[in-house]
Amino acid sequence: MLELPTKEPWYSMIFSGEKREEYREIKRYWEVRFIRAGLLDSRGKPNGKNVTVRFRNGYGKQRPSFCADVALEIKSGVPEWGAAEGKLYYAIRIIQIQA
């Protein structure tokens, strides 16, 4: 399962449902992980599939975490949610947080 370390306040905002997307830079590092997780096809294009990922509050094994069903898009992000204006990102759309 793909694990996504996420800093505060973004972690709490995602967990509460206030933030519905998380962003990662478009780099080979994330492309490889998203292909392995089943979110991108072998050419690096979003495939429309939903998968479960684990969001972790920072780094370290003892950090709080939760699982969520997500889908992936490539688009510009919401500045209020941490994205730079006009920059394209891998946008991880949170569909549902698992109880």
Secondary structure as GFF3:
##gff-version 3
##sequence-region A 1 99
A	DSSP	beta_strand	3	6	.	.	.	ID=ss1
A	DSSP	alpha_helix	10	16	.	.	.	ID=ss2
A	DSSP	beta_strand	21	25	.	.	.	ID=ss3
A	DSSP	alpha_helix	28	37	.	.	.	ID=ss4
A	DSSP	beta_strand	51	57	.	.	.	ID=ss5
A	DSSP	beta_strand	65	76	.	.	.	ID=ss6
A	DSSP	three_ten_helix	79	81	.	.	.	ID=ss7
A	DSSP	beta_strand	88	97	.	.	.	ID=ss8
###
